[in-house]
Amino acid sequence: MAFEVRAQGVVHTFDCFECAIHRMAPICEHCRVQIVGHGVAVDGRFYCCAHCANAEGDAGIVDRVETMMA
């Protein structure tokens, strides 16, 4: 039950999502965590959150936070 992921002109073949994530997920430039899900990108650099982007000097980046209205 293998599947293919095509990215930047290259075809990668995996047998599970976990292997695909470990191979394909970008790494945060600040804390070095693998970014699975939403992160932020600034000028080709990837961060897991706005805090990490700001810590690296990319000011003005904010996480999207939805607030609940009571």
N, CA, C and O atoms as a GROMACS GRO file, in nm:
protein
  280
    1MET      N    1   0.083  -0.119   0.000
    1MET     CA    2   0.000   0.000   0.000
    1MET      C    3   0.087   0.125   0.000
    1MET      O    4   0.061   0.219   0.075
    2ALA      N    5   0.188   0.126  -0.081
    2ALA     CA    6   0.277   0.241  -0.092
    2ALA      C    7   0.205   0.357  -0.161
    2ALA      O    8   0.109   0.337  -0.236
    3PHE      N    9   0.253   0.477  -0.134
    3PHE     CA   10   0.199   0.595  -0.200
    3PHE      C   11   0.314   0.687  -0.236
    3PHE      O   12   0.423   0.677  -0.180
    4GLU      N   13   0.288   0.777  -0.331
    4GLU     CA   14   0.390   0.869  -0.379
    4GLU      C   15   0.357   1.012  -0.336
    4GLU      O   16   0.241   1.052  -0.332
    5VAL      N   17   0.461   1.086  -0.305
    5VAL     CA   18   0.450   1.229  -0.278
    5VAL      C   19   0.540   1.298  -0.380
    5VAL      O   20   0.659   1.266  -0.390
    6ARG      N   21   0.484   1.390  -0.454
    6ARG     CA   22   0.562   1.465  -0.552
    6ARG      C   23   0.585   1.606  -0.498
    6ARG      O   24   0.490   1.678  -0.466
    7ALA      N   25   0.712   1.644  -0.486
    7ALA     CA   26   0.747   1.776  -0.433
    7ALA      C   27   0.869   1.830  -0.506
    7ALA      O   28   0.972   1.762  -0.514
    8GLN      N   29   0.857   1.949  -0.557
    8GLN     CA   30   0.966   2.017  -0.626
    8GLN      C   31   1.028   1.931  -0.736
    8GLN      O   32   1.150   1.926  -0.751
    9GLY      N   33   0.942   1.864  -0.811
    9GLY     CA   34   0.987   1.784  -0.924
    9GLY      C   35   1.045   1.648  -0.891
    9GLY      O   36   1.094   1.579  -0.980
   10VAL      N   37   1.040   1.609  -0.764
   10VAL     CA   38   1.095   1.479  -0.722
   10VAL      C   39   0.981   1.393  -0.669
   10VAL      O   40   0.893   1.442  -0.599
   11VAL      N   41   0.984   1.265  -0.703
   11VAL     CA   42   0.884   1.171  -0.655
   11VAL      C   43   0.943   1.089  -0.541
   11VAL      O   44   1.049   1.028  -0.556
   12HIS      N   45   0.874   1.089  -0.427
   12HIS     CA   46   0.915   1.011  -0.310
   12HIS      C   47   0.811   0.903  -0.287
   12HIS      O   48   0.691   0.930  -0.298
   13THR      N   49   0.853   0.781  -0.257
   13THR     CA   50   0.762   0.671  -0.231
   13THR      C   51   0.772   0.630  -0.085
   13THR      O   52   0.882   0.610  -0.032
   14PHE      N   53   0.656   0.618  -0.019
   14PHE     CA   54   0.650   0.583   0.122
   14PHE      C   55   0.548   0.472   0.144
   14PHE      O   56   0.459   0.450   0.062
   15ASP      N   57   0.563   0.402   0.256
   15ASP     CA   58   0.465   0.301   0.291
   15ASP      C   59   0.380   0.341   0.410
   15ASP      O   60   0.289   0.268   0.448
   16CYS      N   61   0.409   0.458   0.470
   16CYS     CA   62   0.326   0.509   0.579
   16CYS      C   63   0.343   0.661   0.590
   16CYS      O   64   0.443   0.717   0.546
   17PHE      N   65   0.242   0.726   0.650
   17PHE     CA   66   0.247   0.871   0.666
   17PHE      C   67   0.359   0.913   0.760
   17PHE      O   68   0.421   1.017   0.740
   18GLU      N   69   0.387   0.834   0.862
   18GLU     CA   70   0.493   0.868   0.956
   18GLU      C   71   0.627   0.883   0.886
   18GLU      O   72   0.701   0.978   0.912
   19CYS      N   73   0.659   0.790   0.797
   19CYS     CA   74   0.785   0.798   0.721
   19CYS      C   75   0.786   0.921   0.631
   19CYS      O   76   0.889   0.988   0.617
   20ALA      N   77   0.673   0.950   0.569
   20ALA     CA   78   0.664   1.067   0.482
   20ALA      C   79   0.687   1.196   0.562
   20ALA      O   80   0.757   1.286   0.517
   21ILE      N   81   0.627   1.203   0.681
   21ILE     CA   82   0.644   1.322   0.765
   21ILE      C   83   0.790   1.339   0.804
   21ILE      O   84   0.845   1.448   0.792
   22HIS      N   85   0.854   1.232   0.849
   22HIS     CA   86   0.994   1.243   0.892
   22HIS      C   87   1.085   1.286   0.776
   22HIS      O   88   1.184   1.356   0.798
   23ARG      N   89   1.052   1.245   0.656
   23ARG     CA   90   1.135   1.278   0.540
   23ARG      C   91   1.104   1.415   0.482
   23ARG      O   92   1.194   1.485   0.436
   24MET      N   93   0.975   1.454   0.484
   24MET     CA   94   0.932   1.571   0.409
   24MET      C   95   0.906   1.696   0.492
   24MET      O   96   0.911   1.806   0.438
   25ALA      N   97   0.879   1.683   0.622
   25ALA     CA   98   0.842   1.799   0.703
   25ALA      C   99   0.961   1.894   0.718
   25ALA      O  100   1.073   1.850   0.745
   26PRO      N  101   0.937   2.024   0.700
   26PRO     CA  102   1.045   2.120   0.719
   26PRO      C  103   1.085   2.129   0.867
   26PRO      O  104   1.009   2.088   0.955
   27ILE      N  105   1.203   2.182   0.893
   27ILE     CA  106   1.256   2.197   1.028
   27ILE      C  107   1.253   2.345   1.066
   27ILE      O  108   1.292   2.430   0.987
   28CYS      N  109   1.207   2.375   1.188
   28CYS     CA  110   1.203   2.513   1.236
   28CYS      C  111   1.345   2.567   1.246
   28CYS      O  112   1.434   2.503   1.303
   29GLU      N  113   1.366   2.685   1.190
   29GLU     CA  114   1.498   2.749   1.190
   29GLU      C  115   1.545   2.787   1.330
   29GLU      O  116   1.664   2.804   1.354
   30HIS      N  117   1.451   2.800   1.423
   30HIS     CA  118   1.488   2.843   1.558
   30HIS      C  119   1.501   2.726   1.656
   30HIS      O  120   1.607   2.707   1.716
   31CYS      N  121   1.395   2.648   1.672
   31CYS     CA  122   1.397   2.543   1.775
   31CYS      C  123   1.426   2.404   1.720
   31CYS      O  124   1.440   2.308   1.796
   32ARG      N  125   1.435   2.391   1.588
   32ARG     CA  126   1.472   2.267   1.520
   32ARG      C  127   1.366   2.157   1.526
   32ARG      O  128   1.397   2.041   1.495
   33VAL      N  129   1.244   2.188   1.563
   33VAL     CA  130   1.137   2.089   1.564
   33VAL      C  131   1.087   2.068   1.421
   33VAL      O  132   1.092   2.160   1.339
   34GLN      N  133   1.040   1.946   1.391
   34GLN     CA  134   0.979   1.923   1.260
   34GLN      C  135   0.842   1.986   1.259
   34GLN      O  136   0.765   1.971   1.354
   35ILE      N  137   0.811   2.058   1.153
   35ILE     CA  138   0.685   2.130   1.144
   35ILE      C  139   0.582   2.042   1.077
   35ILE      O  140   0.588   2.016   0.957
   36VAL      N  141   0.488   1.996   1.156
   36VAL     CA  142   0.379   1.912   1.108
   36VAL      C  143   0.251   1.992   1.129
   36VAL      O  144   0.210   2.014   1.243
   37GLY      N  145   0.190   2.035   1.023
   37GLY     CA  146   0.074   2.122   1.034
   37GLY      C  147   0.112   2.262   0.994
   37GLY      O  148   0.201   2.283   0.912
   38HIS      N  149   0.045   2.358   1.054
   38HIS     CA  150   0.068   2.498   1.018
   38HIS      C  151   0.195   2.551   1.083
   38HIS      O  152   0.218   2.530   1.202
   39GLY      N  153   0.274   2.618   1.006
   39GLY     CA  154   0.390   2.690   1.054
   39GLY      C  155   0.389   2.824   0.985
   39GLY      O  156   0.287   2.864   0.928
   40VAL      N  157   0.499   2.894   0.989
   40VAL     CA  158   0.509   3.021   0.916
   40VAL      C  159   0.637   3.017   0.832
   40VAL      O  160   0.737   2.957   0.872
   41ALA      N  161   0.632   3.082   0.718
   41ALA     CA  162   0.748   3.090   0.629
   41ALA      C  163   0.778   3.237   0.605
   41ALA      O  164   0.688   3.317   0.576
   42VAL      N  165   0.906   3.273   0.618
   42VAL     CA  166   0.951   3.410   0.595
   42VAL      C  167   1.073   3.404   0.505
   42VAL      O  168   1.178   3.351   0.545
   43ASP      N  169   1.061   3.457   0.385
   43ASP     CA  170   1.174   3.463   0.291
   43ASP      C  171   1.244   3.327   0.276
   43ASP      O  172   1.367   3.320   0.275
   44GLY      N  173   1.164   3.220   0.264
   44GLY     CA  174   1.220   3.088   0.242
   44GLY      C  175   1.267   3.016   0.367
   44GLY      O  176   1.318   2.904   0.359
   45ARG      N  177   1.251   3.079   0.485
   45ARG     CA  178   1.286   3.015   0.612
   45ARG      C  179   1.157   2.970   0.679
   45ARG      O  180   1.056   3.041   0.676
   46PHE      N  181   1.159   2.852   0.740
   46PHE     CA  182   1.040   2.796   0.803
   46PHE      C  183   1.052   2.800   0.955
   46PHE      O  184   1.158   2.773   1.011
   47TYR      N  185   0.942   2.834   1.020
   47TYR     CA  186   0.934   2.837   1.165
   47TYR      C  187   0.808   2.765   1.208
   47TYR      O  188   0.708   2.764   1.136
   48CYS      N  189   0.811   2.704   1.326
   48CYS     CA  190   0.694   2.633   1.375
   48CYS      C  191   0.587   2.728   1.427
   48CYS      O  192   0.469   2.693   1.432
   49CYS      N  193   0.627   2.850   1.465
   49CYS     CA  194   0.531   2.946   1.520
   49CYS      C  195   0.588   3.088   1.509
   49CYS      O  196   0.704   3.107   1.474
   50ALA      N  197   0.502   3.186   1.538
   50ALA     CA  198   0.544   3.325   1.533
   50ALA      C  199   0.652   3.355   1.637
   50ALA      O  200   0.742   3.435   1.611
   51HIS      N  201   0.644   3.292   1.753
   51HIS     CA  202   0.745   3.314   1.857
   51HIS      C  203   0.885   3.283   1.804
   51HIS      O  204   0.978   3.362   1.824
   52CYS      N  205   0.901   3.171   1.737
   52CYS     CA  206   1.032   3.132   1.683
   52CYS      C  207   1.076   3.227   1.572
   52CYS      O  208   1.194   3.262   1.563
   53ALA      N  209   0.983   3.269   1.488
   53ALA     CA  210   1.016   3.365   1.382
   53ALA      C  211   1.064   3.496   1.442
   53ALA      O  212   1.165   3.552   1.398
   54ASN      N  213   0.993   3.545   1.541
   54ASN     CA  214   1.032   3.670   1.607
   54ASN      C  215   1.166   3.655   1.677
   54ASN      O  216   1.246   3.748   1.677
   55ALA      N  217   1.192   3.540   1.738
   55ALA     CA  218   1.319   3.517   1.807
   55ALA      C  219   1.437   3.521   1.711
   55ALA      O  220   1.549   3.553   1.751
   56GLU      N  221   1.412   3.488   1.585
   56GLU     CA  222   1.518   3.490   1.485
   56GLU      C  223   1.526   3.625   1.413
   56GLU      O  224   1.601   3.639   1.317
   57GLY      N  225   1.447   3.724   1.459
   57GLY     CA  226   1.455   3.858   1.402
   57GLY      C  227   1.353   3.889   1.295
   57GLY      O  228   1.354   3.998   1.239
   58ASP      N  229   1.265   3.795   1.265
   58ASP     CA  230   1.160   3.821   1.167
   58ASP      C  231   1.039   3.879   1.240
   58ASP      O  232   0.942   3.809   1.268
   59ALA      N  233   1.047   4.008   1.270
   59ALA     CA  234   0.946   4.077   1.349
   59ALA      C  235   0.817   4.093   1.270
   59ALA      O  236   0.816   4.092   1.147
   60GLY      N  237   0.709   4.107   1.344
   60GLY     CA  238   0.580   4.132   1.282
   60GLY      C  239   0.503   4.008   1.246
   60GLY      O  240   0.390   4.018   1.198
   61ILE      N  241   0.559   3.892   1.267
   61ILE     CA  242   0.488   3.767   1.238
   61ILE      C  243   0.400   3.734   1.357
   61ILE      O  244   0.446   3.737   1.471
   62VAL      N  245   0.274   3.704   1.332
   62VAL     CA  246   0.182   3.668   1.440
   62VAL      C  247   0.114   3.536   1.406
   62VAL      O  248   0.086   3.507   1.289
   63ASP      N  249   0.087   3.458   1.509
   63ASP     CA  250   0.010   3.334   1.490
   63ASP      C  251  -0.136   3.372   1.471
   63ASP      O  252  -0.184   3.470   1.529
   64ARG      N  253  -0.205   3.295   1.390
   64ARG     CA  254  -0.348   3.317   1.373
   64ARG      C  255  -0.420   3.253   1.490
   64ARG      O  256  -0.412   3.132   1.511
   65VAL      N  257  -0.489   3.333   1.565
   65VAL     CA  258  -0.563   3.283   1.681
   65VAL      C  259  -0.707   3.331   1.668
   65VAL      O  260  -0.734   3.451   1.657
   66GLU      N  261  -0.797   3.237   1.672
   66GLU     CA  262  -0.937   3.273   1.668
   66GLU      C  263  -0.987   3.280   1.811
   66GLU      O  264  -0.961   3.191   1.892
   67THR      N  265  -1.058   3.386   1.843
   67THR     CA  266  -1.113   3.399   1.976
   67THR      C  267  -1.261   3.366   1.971
   67THR      O  268  -1.330   3.391   1.871
   68MET      N  269  -1.308   3.309   2.078
   68MET     CA  270  -1.449   3.274   2.087
   68MET      C  271  -1.526   3.394   2.143
   68MET      O  272  -1.485   3.456   2.242
   69MET      N  273  -1.634   3.426   2.080
   69MET     CA  274  -1.719   3.534   2.127
   69MET      C  275  -1.824   3.473   2.220
   69MET      O  276  -1.890   3.376   2.185
   70ALA      N  277  -1.838   3.532   2.339
   70ALA     CA  278  -1.934   3.479   2.437
   70ALA      C  279  -2.070   3.542   2.417
   70ALA      O  280  -2.164   3.510   2.490
   0.00000   0.00000   0.00000
